[in-house]
Amino acid sequence: MLLKRRERSLGAGAELFYRHPIQLVRGQGAYVFDETGRRYIDFYNNVPVVGHGNAHVADAISYQQRTLNVNSRYLHEGVVAYAERLAALHCPRIESFVFSCSGTEANEVAIQMARLATGRRGILCTDAAYHGNSDLVGRLTNVGRTQPESPDVHAFPFPDLYRPIADGLSEQELEDAYLAKVQDAIDRFEASGVGLAAMLICSLFANEGLPNLPNNFMARAAEKVRAAGGLVIVDEVQAGFGRAGRWWGYEVTGFQPDIVTLGKPMGNGVPLSATGASRNLIERFRGRTDYFNTYASSPLQAAAGMAVLDVIEGDDLVGNAAKVGAMLKEGLQGIAANDPHLGDVRGRGLFIVVDVVTDRKSRKPDPERAVALADRLKELGFLTAAAGAYKNLVKIRPPLVISKGDAASFLEAFETARHDIGG
Ligand SMILES: Cc1ncc(COP(=O)(O)O)c(C=O)c1O
């Protein structure tokens, strides 16, 4: 049995989705197929942003690997052209890039860059964040929930209009209340002498649960950070490359970063990530660190990244994310209106969550029901998973090539699934 062999070879505890895990052998576009040939429509995977098995990306990778792949210490037209093309897609502050191989590494570089630029060490994050798995970046995971604050990492509660920190406040009052928490964390850095180097946040608060935000929270939080001499690092590892119906999540939530980190969908599966900033910040980092990363900034990475941009632009996948995403969200909101366990449906573009609760009034998270819903959807042929700060969200995040027809089938299946589990 493959499961037993996996436990022996990889060690038990290597997580798998679903009560009865599935074995996948092939993917095409938004579809994946198991070992019996059964098709599933993928409503979960964000890395294959331009589709599973995309021929344009696969051909580009294959051509580059057959032609040349070397480390970053040689001049190469493709690498430079790719960095130029990425910069042109960002706000003017983002001019140059350091390439790496994972979101974790991109965030490591960003933190070091901010510390070198400011001469201070304090990093501000939310209390339900995930930005990577290294010793340094891992210290930003769930701070105040599953691990304590450290002298150089302080957290503030992530802003959320559905489960706010205080009841009975208007949106404006809530915005002020959440911003007071940000200021409080900044002040604690000042008081301890550590000082603020940067705030590192996901532009959509993806791992926190895609909360709806008070309108000006992001712009005002960024102002507070800059007023204290810190830099704003935006993690676009999940939110970037069109996911939310705009190229970058920060365009959706309305603010501009000093440093941006990119990853996951960037190479459609080829390990490719980047830290972008002004030329000045990048050069100060390079001057002080001699940063080298064996597989990064290579012709192979650039070929994969370029091919992904070709498809996103050529097939208007950002537009598709906005269109199909709006249809999905509206459909799910209609379904949720009839089910007391589906408390909220929110998100942007093709990044949507259904907030599963014991009942509408208490809004108490119901992770078991969310898992049951994802399991039933899988049995019906649709891949999703449970996630979020309370593990009670059904997370919907398909490759951006998903069609309106597949979205319509998903809505039918969702209605069936919620009914089948006793909605
Ligand atoms: C928002 C965010 N940032 C960073 C990371 C880390 O990326 P990687 O797993 O490529 O190191 C993740 C991974 O899930 C993520 O969701």
The ligand as a Gaussian input file, in Angstrom:
#p B3LYP/6-31G(d) Opt

LIG

0 1
 C        1.829000      34.007000       2.859000
 C        2.952000      33.022000       2.786000
 N        4.220000      33.465000       2.817000
 C        5.267000      32.629000       2.751000
 C        5.088000      31.260000       2.670000
 C        6.281000      30.354000       2.632000
 O        6.525000      29.894000       1.348000
 P        7.397000      28.592000       1.090000
 O        6.603000      27.403000       1.565000
 O        7.637000      28.590000      -0.398000
 O        8.670000      28.750000       1.862000
 C        3.794000      30.737000       2.627000
 C        3.584000      29.283000       2.497000
 O        2.516000      28.744000       2.677000
 C        2.706000      31.642000       2.687000
 O        1.439000      31.210000       2.668000

